[in-house]
Amino acid sequence: MSRSRVTRRRPAVLLLCAVVWLVLPGCTSRLTGPGYYWQSITGHLALMNAARPLDDWLHDPATPGPLRERLQTAREIRRYAADVLQLPDNASYTRYADLGRRAAVYNVVAAPEFSLQLRQWCFPVTGCIGYRGYFDEADAQDYAAWLASEGEVAIYPVPAYSTLGWTNWLGGDPLLNTFIGYPEGELARLIFHELAHQQLYVRDDTSFNESFATAVERLGGARWLRERASDDARQAFDQFQQRRLAFRELTSHTRAQLAALYDTPGLADAGRRARKAAIMDGFRASYARLRERWGSWPGYDRWVAQANNALFGAQAAYDEWVPAFEALFEREGRDFARFYTAARQLAGLPAEERKAALTALLPGG
């Protein structure tokens, strides 16, 4: 690279560093604050630099045929997101990168021994959120080990994350090898989910943000499958969806049992601990039966192996208000533009009023 090109790019890189510093999950911890921010900046820059426009990949003779087909499908999904679902039409998901690892980032979550309430980390732009992400899995493991003395900790791989539109001027969030191989229905849902975060994001309200994006993912994914997908893609999705719903029903039931236990007054820690162990044993036994029914399909094995308050709490954030947003979509005539306007009105309410309005939208609310 010539010196003149370096000179021209330097302001852009410095500004990107400032954006990433503000947007990506961070922490002011006295232990690893500056180091954490540095890995966020360099990790995201490496991801951005690895991305190339889809046309480059599609026209490159060295691109494997299966990857070329997936990238073409992803391009069609991206166009559908803007044209039909009225999600942001910008540079995001118009480039592709192979990171050479199984996840974009690795999230660390933590919760107390007798609570499903996630520990929060707070940042200038995103507000307070219930996870802390690392680009290097070993770094996530080190931080999780340091946190372990404070309660229950878990790490889960994240195939994609959103920079909330802040980096679209530099190419946006790219398609990644970590999810490009997903079945068509799941690929569509993931892209719709991440773009939904660019459509609407509320500081300090993880459950609102993730439930909104999950609702958009489900509504948009169902429409894509119905209108654009092949019979094989629909069949593959239906099989996976049956398993996902059965697992979510099991985890939701277990969360309710744990929450009831933790809210039981006057129970000594030893008794609470024993009942908790029995609930978790029952959860794992029920999962083993599901797995056997699925022909030993191992899709949730990793999650179940480390299941604890932190993982159950993280999962709840994605599910809590989804039925409310689905009801809102129906109320607005299944029109996405009207739905987004109504959701934005909810987002503008004070936190307690927003929660009350969402509760009123729930079936039976």
N, C-alpha and C positions, 0 to 999 in steps of 0.2 A: 504493500500500500504506500502510495506516495505521501510525502509530508503535507502537501496541500490538501489531500483528502482527509488526513488526520486532523488538520486544523479546522476544516469545515465541520467535521463530525463532533469535535470536542464539546461545543455548547449543547448539542443534542444529547450526548451521553451524560453530561453533567446534569442536565435537566431531568433525564430519565432516572438517574440515581436519586434525585430529590423526590421524584414521584414515587418510585419504588419504596424509598425510605418511609414515605407517608402512608402508602396504600397497603403494602404487604404486612401480615401479622407480625407484630414486634413486641418488645417488652423493655421496660426501663429497669429490669432487674440489675441490682448491683453486681451480680455474679457474671452475667453474660450479655448485658445490654448492647454495648458497641459491637461486640463480635457477632451477635445475632443479626443486627442490622446489616453488617457487612456481608454475611452469607446470603441475606435476602437480596441485596443489591447485585452481588456477583452471580448468584444463582439465576436470578431473573434475566440479567444481561446475557448469560450463557444460553439460556433458553431462547431468547429473542434472536441472538446471533446465529443460532442453529437453524432457524426457520427460513425457508425459501418459498417464493410464490408458487401457488398450485400449478400455474402454467409451466414453470420450470420442471417440476416433477412429472407432469403429464406428458411433456414433450421430450423428456430425457430418455433415450433408449435403454439406459441402465436401470430405470425404475422397474421393479418386478411387476408383472402383469396383475397379480392380486392386489398389490398396493395401488396401482393405477386405477383399478376399478373402485376401490374403497374411496380414493380421493375424489373421483368423479361423483360418487354417491354423496359424499360429504358436501361437495359443491352444490349439488341439487338441494340437499337439506338446508344449506345456508341460504340459498335463494328463497326457498319455501318459507323459512323463518321470517324473512323480511316481507315477502309479498303476501303471504296468507295469514301468518300469525302476528304481523305488524310489530315484530321485534326490531331492535335497532339495525339499520342498514349501514354498516361501516366496514372497516378493514378486518375486524376480528373473524377468524376462521377462514381466511382466504390464503393462508400460508400453512406450511407443514414442516415439522421438525422431528427427527428421530433422536431422542435423548439418550438412548442406550441404557435405560433403566426402566423399572416396572411402574414407576409412579412419577407424576410431576413434582409433588411434594409429599412429605410424610407428616401428618398432623399428630401432635401430642395433645391428649385431653386428660383432665384430672378431676376427681370428685372426692368428697369425704367418704369415710367408711360407711356412714349411715345416712347418705343423702344422694339423690340423683342430680343435684344442682352442680353444674359444671363450674370449675374455677374460671375466672374471666381475666383476659389480658386486654388492655386498653391502648388505643392508638389514635393519632390526630384525625385521620380521615374516616377509617372504618368504624371508629368508636370501640366499644367493648365487645369482644367476641369470646366464644368458649373453646378456643383451640389455639395452638401455636405451631406454625408450619416450618419445616426444614427441607431444604433441597437435598441434603445428604442424609441417608437413613441412619448412618452411624451417629451423626450429630443428634438426631431425634432420639436415638436410644440412650445416648449419654445424658441428655436433658431429662428424659423420662426416669432414668436411674436416680438423678439428683432430686427429682420431685417425689420419688416413691415414699420418702419418709413423711410426707404430708397427707397421704391418703392413697386412693386407688388411681392408677395411671394406665393409659393404653396408648398405643400407636396404631394408626391406620393409614394405608396408602391412599392418596388422592390422585385420580387420573388427570384432573384438570382443575384449574382455579380461575377466577375472574379478577382482572384488575379494574373492573367497574367502568371500563371505557377510557381510563386515564392514559393508556398507551396506544390508543387507536391511531394517533398521528405518527407513530413509529412502526405501524404494521399490525397492531392489535394482538389479541390473544390467539396463538396459533393452534391448528390441529396438531395432535401429538401421537407418537407411536403408542403411548400408554392407553389410548382408547380407540384408535382408528380401526382396530380389528374387531371391535364390538359388533354383535349382530345388528342389522340395520335399524331395528326398532330402538335398541339401546343407544346407538350412535345418535339417532335423531333426538332422543330424549335428553341426552347429555348436552348437546349443542343448544337445544332450547333452554335448558336449565341455566347454563352459564350466560346466555344472552339475556335471560330474564333478570339477572343481577344488574346488567347494564340498563335495563328498562326502569328498575325501581330498587332502591336500596335505602334502608333506614338505619341511621346510627344507633348503636346500643340495643338492637333488637334482632338477635340471631334467629329466633324462632319465626318472627315475621318474615325475615328475608328468605330463609331456607324453605319455609312453608309456601310462600308465594312462588318461588322458583320451581319447587316441586310440583305445585299445582299447574303451572304453565307447562312444565315438562310432560305431565300426564295428559293434559288436555291436548296439547300440540302433538304429542307422540301418537295418541289415539287417532287424531285426524290424519296425520301423515300415513300411518299404517292403513287406514281405511281408504285414502284417496290415491296414494302413490306406491305403496309397497307391493311386492309380489306375493303370491299365495305362500311360497316357501318362507318368506320373511315373516309373514303374519303367523304362520304355524310355529316357527321358531320362537317368536315373541310370546305367543300364547302359552307355550310350554314353560318358558322362563317366568312369565308373569304368575302362573299358578303356583310355582315354587316360591316366588318372592312374596306373594300375598300370604301363603301359609306360614312363611317364616316371620313376616311382620305381625301376623296375628299372634304367633307364639311369643315374640319379644314384647308386644304390647301387653299381653296378659301378664308376662313376668314383670314388666315395669310397674304395672298396677299393683301386683303383689308386694313388690319391694317398697313402693311408695306408701302403701297402707301400713306396712311393717314399720317404716321409719317414722310415720306419723302417730304411731301408737304411744300414748303417754304412759309414764310410770314403768316402763320396761327396762330392766337392768341391761347393761351392755352385753353381758354374757348370754342372756336369754335372746337378745336381739341378734347377736352373732350366730347363735345356733339356728334360729329360725331362718335367717338369711342363707345359711349354708344349705338348709333343707330346700329352700326355694330354688337355689342355683342347681342343686342336684336334680330337682324335678325338671328344670329348664333343659339341662343337658340330656336327660333321659328322653324327654319329649322330642328334642332335636334328633337324637339317634333313631327314633322311630320314623320321623320324617325322612331322614336320610336313607333309611332302608326302603321306604316307599318309593323314593326317587331313584332306586337302583344304585345306591351308594354314590350318587352325585355329590362331589365334595365342595360345592360352591361356597358354603358358609362355614366351612371347617375352621378357617383361620380366625374368623370373627368369634365363633363360639369358644375356641380354645383360650382366648384372653378376655372373654366376656366379664364385665364388672360394672360398677356404678358409672364409671367414666364413659364406657361405650354405650350403655343404655341411655345415659343422659345425652350423649351426642346424637344418637339416633332419634330421640324424641324431638330435637330441634327441627328435624326435617319433616316430621309428621304432624306436629301439634295442631296447626291451623289449616292444614290442607283441606279438610271437609268444609271449613268456613269459606275458603277461597273458591272452592268448587261451587258452593251455593251462591256466592257472589256472581260467578260467571253465568250461572243459570238465571239469576235475577236480572242481569244485564243483557238478556236475550241471546246468550252465547256469542256475543259480539266482542272480539278481543279488544278493539279500541275503547269501547265503553267500559269493559272490564278493567283495563289499565287505568282509566280515569277514576273509576270508583276505588280501586286499590290505592291510588295515589292520594285520594281524599282520606282514606283510612290512615295512610302513612303520616299525614299531616296532623293527626290528632295527638294530644298528649298521651303518654304511654298507657295510663290507666283507662282513659276513654277509648283508646285503640283496642285494648284488650277486651273491654266490655262490648264494643261493637262487633268484634270478631266472635265473641262468645254468643252474641245474639244471632249470628249467622249460622251457628252450628245446628245440625239437626236436633230438634227438641230444645234448642236454646231460647 
